[in-house]
Amino acid sequence: MAYRATSTPRPRLACPCSSGGVIWMTAVILWARAGHVNEKNSLPVEMVGLYWHFVDLVWVVLFTVIYLI
């Protein structure tokens, strides 16, 4: 029972970051398929990639701190 009480809030924290990233990536993919991305206008693709890797890094650190330490 104590484990369930301490582990319940964590999935709620992951959902907005992951869902937002997936929605943003989907929008950028659709935008790129429509032909709006070229060499001069590639910043949205780079930004969504940086965001996704940042979220990934944060969750690796949080997992390590919360579950392993």
C-alpha beads as a LAMMPS data file, in Angstrom:
LAMMPS data file: protein, C-alpha beads

69 atoms
68 bonds

1 atom types
1 bond types

-500.0 500.0 xlo xhi
-500.0 500.0 ylo yhi
-500.0 500.0 zlo zhi

Masses

1 110.0

Atoms # bond

1 1 1 0.000 0.000 0.000
2 1 1 2.801 2.455 0.804
3 1 1 4.457 1.794 -2.553
4 1 1 1.256 2.592 -4.427
5 1 1 0.787 5.810 -2.482
6 1 1 4.286 7.030 -3.349
7 1 1 4.304 5.927 -7.001
8 1 1 0.915 7.278 -8.112
9 1 1 1.849 10.925 -9.001
10 1 1 4.810 10.091 -11.253
11 1 1 2.901 8.934 -14.358
12 1 1 0.781 12.088 -14.179
13 1 1 3.949 14.169 -14.519
14 1 1 5.119 12.305 -17.614
15 1 1 1.920 12.647 -19.581
16 1 1 1.942 16.399 -20.423
17 1 1 5.598 16.392 -21.465
18 1 1 5.327 13.255 -23.586
19 1 1 1.930 14.085 -25.063
20 1 1 2.992 17.616 -25.882
21 1 1 6.136 16.329 -27.570
22 1 1 4.231 13.774 -29.641
23 1 1 1.667 16.374 -30.712
24 1 1 4.427 18.843 -31.597
25 1 1 6.365 16.197 -33.566
26 1 1 3.225 15.183 -35.441
27 1 1 2.542 18.807 -36.366
28 1 1 6.129 19.292 -37.585
29 1 1 5.996 16.055 -39.606
30 1 1 2.753 17.131 -41.273
31 1 1 4.218 20.574 -41.885
32 1 1 7.324 19.019 -43.450
33 1 1 5.262 16.701 -45.663
34 1 1 3.367 19.727 -46.923
35 1 1 6.693 21.084 -48.193
36 1 1 7.174 23.908 -45.703
37 1 1 10.582 22.718 -44.463
38 1 1 13.712 23.463 -46.451
39 1 1 17.340 24.345 -45.720
40 1 1 16.461 27.907 -44.761
41 1 1 13.429 26.969 -42.680
42 1 1 14.508 23.937 -40.638
43 1 1 14.364 25.523 -37.173
44 1 1 11.047 23.868 -36.133
45 1 1 12.510 20.424 -36.835
46 1 1 15.624 21.216 -34.819
47 1 1 13.607 22.679 -31.937
48 1 1 11.288 19.683 -31.640
49 1 1 14.322 17.379 -31.687
50 1 1 16.034 19.372 -28.936
51 1 1 12.843 19.387 -26.875
52 1 1 12.375 15.637 -27.223
53 1 1 15.965 14.890 -26.211
54 1 1 15.675 17.295 -23.269
55 1 1 12.533 15.503 -22.026
56 1 1 14.282 12.164 -22.514
57 1 1 17.301 13.313 -20.507
58 1 1 15.134 14.719 -17.708
59 1 1 13.244 11.439 -17.368
60 1 1 16.455 9.386 -17.331
61 1 1 17.715 11.557 -14.461
62 1 1 14.373 11.441 -12.625
63 1 1 14.142 7.667 -13.004
64 1 1 17.648 7.277 -11.615
65 1 1 17.016 9.576 -8.661
66 1 1 13.535 8.289 -7.804
67 1 1 13.855 4.561 -8.397
68 1 1 17.532 3.684 -8.093
69 1 1 18.799 5.992 -5.360

Bonds

1 1 1 2
2 1 2 3
3 1 3 4
4 1 4 5
5 1 5 6
6 1 6 7
7 1 7 8
8 1 8 9
9 1 9 10
10 1 10 11
11 1 11 12
12 1 12 13
13 1 13 14
14 1 14 15
15 1 15 16
16 1 16 17
17 1 17 18
18 1 18 19
19 1 19 20
20 1 20 21
21 1 21 22
22 1 22 23
23 1 23 24
24 1 24 25
25 1 25 26
26 1 26 27
27 1 27 28
28 1 28 29
29 1 29 30
30 1 30 31
31 1 31 32
32 1 32 33
33 1 33 34
34 1 34 35
35 1 35 36
36 1 36 37
37 1 37 38
38 1 38 39
39 1 39 40
40 1 40 41
41 1 41 42
42 1 42 43
43 1 43 44
44 1 44 45
45 1 45 46
46 1 46 47
47 1 47 48
48 1 48 49
49 1 49 50
50 1 50 51
51 1 51 52
52 1 52 53
53 1 53 54
54 1 54 55
55 1 55 56
56 1 56 57
57 1 57 58
58 1 58 59
59 1 59 60
60 1 60 61
61 1 61 62
62 1 62 63
63 1 63 64
64 1 64 65
65 1 65 66
66 1 66 67
67 1 67 68
68 1 68 69
